[in-house]
């Protein structure tokens, strides 16, 4: 499914007119003006899966953030806009397709995933501390010689009775509720994507491979492919992961080229570097 058909950046002449107008100000940088005019990127057209490839500084994350702001995409982590970001967005244009409206438009960044993992870890740490407290409480109550003297002691009596009638694990489980399931960083990161990406949505993913091992990247690849093929999702992804670059049918823009060019994933410099490295060490694998 395709929801957005194209996104257009302001041309060089429009950028130059704006920059010349504000040069008299105290600003030394006019970011994001000039980012895409350098590699002559004027327009992006999209497939079900579109990938923006390039080294750091190529503008792939900037392009995603511009699209996300223009499309009013939901996001979990606040984006730190530059002084002229709003002016630039006002000069951008986009066209949606006639295939339908997305049920959700969302931007997902590596910061979102990292914050999710930190929050989950903090939650697990809190549960662990509470679990230890309840362990001690069970031991104390199970061996207590407590006698109820008034109604004020009723709650304590219930704890003593519960400790004497239940195993330690059951007492702890019922006292603090279901334990939070602990995951490795990679499992937690993958969980974030599977929870946030829903059917029939338009998703902009900024370097989703961060925090994922090669095995988890392959799992994410399969999840994204299935989401696009069977569940009506469209993806625009900024990445240099060779695994994600191999997504079937992906339209790949090489932002390291000037002008920006469309390439097969096997033609990209980063992928060729991996290939040549493993080819050089082929004998080490046997």
Backbone torsions as a table, in degrees:
resi	resn	phi	psi	omega
1	UNK	NA	136.4	175.7
2	UNK	-116.5	127.5	177.7
3	UNK	-105.8	-42.3	176.4
4	UNK	-105.5	135.3	-176.4
5	UNK	-96.9	-40.6	-176.4
6	UNK	-157.7	160.3	176.4
7	UNK	-139.8	129.5	-176.0
8	UNK	-115.9	133.4	175.7
9	UNK	-94.7	155.6	178.0
10	UNK	-63.0	144.8	179.9
11	UNK	-72.3	170.9	-177.0
12	UNK	-60.6	-42.7	-177.3
13	UNK	-63.0	-42.9	179.3
14	UNK	-64.3	-41.8	178.3
15	UNK	-61.0	-46.6	-177.2
16	UNK	-63.8	-38.1	178.4
17	UNK	-62.0	-43.3	-179.0
18	UNK	-68.0	-46.0	-177.9
19	UNK	-64.0	-42.3	178.6
20	UNK	-62.6	-33.1	-179.1
21	UNK	-68.4	-34.5	-174.7
22	UNK	-104.2	5.6	-178.9
23	UNK	-60.7	-25.9	-177.2
24	UNK	-73.3	-9.6	-179.4
25	UNK	-78.5	178.8	-177.1
26	UNK	-83.2	-1.2	-177.0
27	UNK	-76.9	134.8	177.1
28	UNK	-96.3	-21.5	-180.0
29	UNK	-121.5	141.1	-179.8
30	UNK	-116.9	23.5	179.9
31	UNK	-51.2	136.3	8.5
32	UNK	-92.0	12.2	176.1
33	UNK	-61.5	134.8	178.2
34	UNK	93.6	-13.2	-177.2
35	UNK	-65.8	-44.9	-173.9
36	UNK	-99.2	-18.4	177.2
37	UNK	-68.8	-25.6	180.0
38	UNK	-65.9	-38.5	178.3
39	UNK	-104.5	19.1	171.8
40	UNK	59.7	32.6	177.3
41	UNK	-85.2	116.2	-178.5
42	UNK	-111.5	-35.7	-175.4
43	UNK	-150.4	143.2	172.2
44	UNK	-115.6	131.7	170.4
45	UNK	-110.7	151.8	-166.7
46	UNK	-120.5	149.3	171.0
47	UNK	-108.4	-171.6	176.2
48	UNK	-61.2	-36.7	173.9
49	UNK	-128.4	119.1	178.8
50	UNK	-121.9	134.4	-177.0
51	UNK	-121.0	133.1	172.8
52	UNK	-102.6	114.1	-177.5
53	UNK	-108.7	144.9	175.4
54	UNK	166.9	159.4	177.2
55	UNK	-71.7	169.8	176.8
56	UNK	-57.6	133.0	-178.1
57	UNK	93.2	-1.3	-179.1
58	UNK	-77.4	-17.2	177.7
59	UNK	102.5	4.6	-175.9
60	UNK	-66.0	-40.7	178.0
61	UNK	-70.5	-36.8	176.8
62	UNK	-60.9	-44.2	179.3
63	UNK	-60.7	-43.0	178.9
64	UNK	-62.7	-43.8	-179.0
65	UNK	-66.3	-36.6	176.1
66	UNK	-63.1	-45.3	179.3
67	UNK	-64.2	-41.9	-179.1
68	UNK	-62.0	-42.9	179.8
69	UNK	-68.7	-40.8	-179.5
70	UNK	-65.8	-37.8	-178.6
71	UNK	-86.2	-1.7	-178.0
72	UNK	56.3	46.3	-179.3
73	UNK	-71.3	145.5	173.7
74	UNK	-72.5	151.0	178.1
75	UNK	-158.4	154.8	-178.1
76	UNK	-91.6	-35.3	-178.0
77	UNK	-102.2	130.9	-179.7
78	UNK	-63.4	144.1	-179.6
79	UNK	-101.0	129.6	-178.6
80	UNK	-85.4	95.1	-177.0
81	UNK	-77.9	150.0	173.8
82	UNK	-82.8	172.6	-175.8
83	UNK	-61.4	-30.8	-174.6
84	UNK	-108.2	12.4	-178.1
85	UNK	-61.8	-44.8	-179.7
86	UNK	-63.0	-39.6	178.2
87	UNK	-62.2	-41.9	-178.5
88	UNK	-67.4	-44.3	179.8
89	UNK	-58.5	-38.0	179.6
90	UNK	-62.3	-22.0	179.7
91	UNK	-92.9	-8.7	179.1
92	UNK	-84.9	155.0	178.9
93	UNK	-136.9	156.9	176.1
94	UNK	-147.9	159.9	176.4
95	UNK	-129.1	131.7	175.1
96	UNK	-90.4	160.6	178.5
97	UNK	-87.2	179.1	176.5
98	UNK	-102.6	16.2	-176.6
99	UNK	-83.6	-10.3	179.4
100	UNK	139.5	168.2	178.9
101	UNK	-97.3	135.8	176.3
102	UNK	-69.7	143.3	176.9
103	UNK	-73.5	-21.1	179.0
104	UNK	-154.5	143.8	170.1
105	UNK	-121.4	121.9	-174.1
106	UNK	-140.2	139.8	173.3
107	UNK	-101.5	129.0	178.2
108	UNK	-123.4	121.5	-178.6
109	UNK	-113.0	166.9	176.8
110	UNK	-64.2	-28.1	176.4
111	UNK	-65.5	-37.9	177.5
112	UNK	-59.4	-46.7	-177.8
113	UNK	-65.2	-42.4	-178.5
114	UNK	-64.7	-43.2	178.1
115	UNK	-62.8	-39.5	177.8
116	UNK	-60.7	-43.2	-180.0
117	UNK	-66.0	-39.5	178.3
118	UNK	-64.9	-42.4	179.6
119	UNK	-64.6	-41.0	179.7
120	UNK	-65.5	-39.7	179.2
121	UNK	-65.8	-41.1	178.9
122	UNK	-64.9	-38.5	178.4
123	UNK	-64.5	-43.5	177.9
124	UNK	-63.7	-39.2	178.5
125	UNK	-62.5	-39.7	178.2
126	UNK	-64.7	-40.6	178.0
127	UNK	-64.7	-40.1	179.3
128	UNK	-61.3	-43.7	179.4
129	UNK	-64.7	-42.4	178.4
130	UNK	-64.9	-37.5	-179.8
131	UNK	-61.9	-42.3	179.3
132	UNK	-63.7	-39.3	178.1
133	UNK	-63.3	-41.1	-178.8
134	UNK	-71.7	-33.2	173.2
135	UNK	-54.9	-50.9	-179.3
136	UNK	-62.7	-39.3	179.6
137	UNK	-62.7	-40.5	180.0
138	UNK	-63.3	-44.3	-179.8
139	UNK	-63.2	-45.4	-178.7
140	UNK	-63.5	-44.9	-177.2
141	UNK	-72.7	-34.4	-178.3
142	UNK	-65.0	-34.0	-177.5
143	UNK	-104.5	12.4	-178.3
144	UNK	-74.8	146.7	173.8
145	UNK	-103.4	32.5	-175.4
146	UNK	-60.1	139.0	173.6
147	UNK	-128.9	131.9	-178.7
148	UNK	-74.8	128.8	-178.9
149	UNK	-112.3	-23.0	178.8
150	UNK	-156.4	173.9	178.8
151	UNK	-63.9	-21.7	178.4
152	UNK	-65.3	-19.7	-178.8
153	UNK	-92.5	4.7	-172.8
154	UNK	-63.1	-42.8	-178.7
155	UNK	-63.1	-40.9	178.2
156	UNK	-66.2	-36.8	177.9
157	UNK	-61.1	-40.6	179.5
158	UNK	-62.4	-38.7	179.7
159	UNK	-66.6	-40.1	179.6
160	UNK	-65.0	-44.5	179.2
161	UNK	-63.5	-41.4	-179.7
162	UNK	-64.5	-42.8	-179.3
163	UNK	-64.3	-36.2	-178.2
164	UNK	-77.3	-22.6	-175.1
165	UNK	-103.4	-7.3	-175.7
166	UNK	-125.2	153.2	173.4
167	UNK	-69.0	163.1	-179.7
168	UNK	-59.6	-45.8	-177.3
169	UNK	-63.9	-41.6	179.6
170	UNK	-67.3	-40.2	179.3
171	UNK	-61.1	-45.1	-179.6
172	UNK	-66.0	-45.3	-177.8
173	UNK	-60.6	-42.7	-178.7
174	UNK	-75.9	-24.0	-179.4
175	UNK	-75.9	-38.9	-175.5
176	UNK	-112.9	6.5	179.2
177	UNK	80.4	-172.6	180.0
178	UNK	-65.1	133.1	179.0
179	UNK	-65.2	144.0	173.0
180	UNK	-68.8	130.5	179.7
181	UNK	-74.5	123.5	-179.2
182	UNK	-85.5	138.3	179.7
183	UNK	-124.8	158.7	167.0
184	UNK	-70.4	167.7	178.6
185	UNK	-56.6	-42.9	-179.2
186	UNK	-64.7	-41.5	178.9
187	UNK	-65.5	-40.1	179.3
188	UNK	-65.0	-42.5	179.4
189	UNK	-62.4	-44.1	179.5
190	UNK	-65.6	-37.0	178.0
191	UNK	-60.0	-38.3	-179.9
192	UNK	-59.2	-45.8	-179.5
193	UNK	-65.2	-43.3	-177.3
194	UNK	-68.6	-25.3	177.7
195	UNK	-82.7	-36.1	-174.4
196	UNK	-84.1	-32.2	-176.5
197	UNK	-88.3	116.7	-176.9
198	UNK	-116.2	174.3	-177.8
199	UNK	-63.4	148.2	169.9
200	UNK	58.2	43.6	179.9
201	UNK	-122.1	160.5	174.3
202	UNK	-107.3	120.0	-172.8
203	UNK	-125.5	133.2	176.3
204	UNK	-109.9	117.3	-173.8
205	UNK	-114.3	122.4	-179.0
206	UNK	-103.5	107.0	179.9
207	UNK	47.5	60.3	-177.8
208	UNK	-66.9	-13.5	-178.8
209	UNK	-73.4	-16.3	179.5
210	UNK	-58.7	137.6	-178.9
211	UNK	75.2	5.6	-179.8
212	UNK	-112.9	131.8	173.6
213	UNK	-70.0	166.2	176.5
214	UNK	-54.3	-39.8	179.5
215	UNK	-64.4	-41.9	179.2
216	UNK	-69.7	-33.0	176.4
217	UNK	-62.7	-38.0	177.0
218	UNK	-66.2	-36.0	176.2
219	UNK	-66.6	-41.4	177.3
220	UNK	-63.9	-41.4	177.6
221	UNK	-54.8	-48.3	-179.2
222	UNK	-64.4	-39.5	179.1
223	UNK	-63.9	-44.2	-179.8
224	UNK	-66.7	-42.0	178.9
225	UNK	-60.6	-45.8	179.7
226	UNK	-67.0	-36.8	179.7
227	UNK	-64.5	-38.0	178.3
228	UNK	-75.1	-39.0	-174.2
229	UNK	-78.4	-40.1	-171.3
230	UNK	-113.0	-19.0	-170.4
231	UNK	-123.3	22.8	168.0
232	UNK	68.3	28.1	-179.8
233	UNK	-99.1	150.3	171.4
234	UNK	-121.1	138.7	-176.4
235	UNK	-126.2	138.5	167.8
236	UNK	-122.4	117.8	-167.8
237	UNK	-125.0	131.3	170.3
238	UNK	-100.8	120.0	-175.8
239	UNK	-159.9	158.4	166.3
240	UNK	-128.4	19.3	175.9
241	UNK	-75.5	124.1	178.7
242	UNK	-62.7	-27.0	179.1
243	UNK	-68.1	-49.9	-178.9
244	UNK	-71.2	-29.5	177.5
245	UNK	-64.6	-20.8	-179.4
246	UNK	-86.7	7.1	178.4
247	UNK	-52.8	129.4	-175.7
248	UNK	-61.6	131.1	175.6
249	UNK	76.0	5.7	-177.6
250	UNK	-68.9	139.7	172.9
251	UNK	-92.7	117.9	-170.9
252	UNK	-113.5	123.6	174.3
253	UNK	-100.0	126.2	176.6
254	UNK	-93.1	101.1	-177.7
255	UNK	-78.6	-4.2	174.7
256	UNK	-80.1	-14.8	-179.6
257	UNK	-88.5	151.3	174.5
258	UNK	-134.2	108.7	3.1
259	UNK	-73.5	160.6	178.9
260	UNK	-56.9	136.2	-174.1
261	UNK	-124.8	153.8	173.7
262	UNK	-93.9	130.1	-175.9
263	UNK	-135.8	161.7	167.5
264	UNK	-76.5	152.9	-177.1
265	UNK	-63.8	-29.7	-179.8
266	UNK	-74.3	-10.5	179.4
267	UNK	-93.2	-10.2	-174.4
268	UNK	-72.7	142.4	-175.6
269	UNK	-58.3	-44.6	-178.5
270	UNK	-62.4	-40.7	179.2
271	UNK	-68.8	-40.7	178.7
272	UNK	-62.4	-34.1	178.3
273	UNK	-63.4	-44.3	176.0
274	UNK	-60.7	-47.6	-177.5
275	UNK	-58.7	-47.4	-178.2
276	UNK	-65.5	-35.2	178.8
277	UNK	-65.0	-48.6	-178.9
278	UNK	-70.8	-31.2	176.1
279	UNK	-65.3	-38.6	178.9
280	UNK	-64.8	-31.1	-178.1
281	UNK	-107.8	25.0	-177.8
282	UNK	-53.1	-44.1	-175.3
283	UNK	-65.6	-23.1	-179.0
284	UNK	-69.9	-16.0	-177.8
285	UNK	-90.6	-1.0	-177.4
286	UNK	-124.4	NA	NA
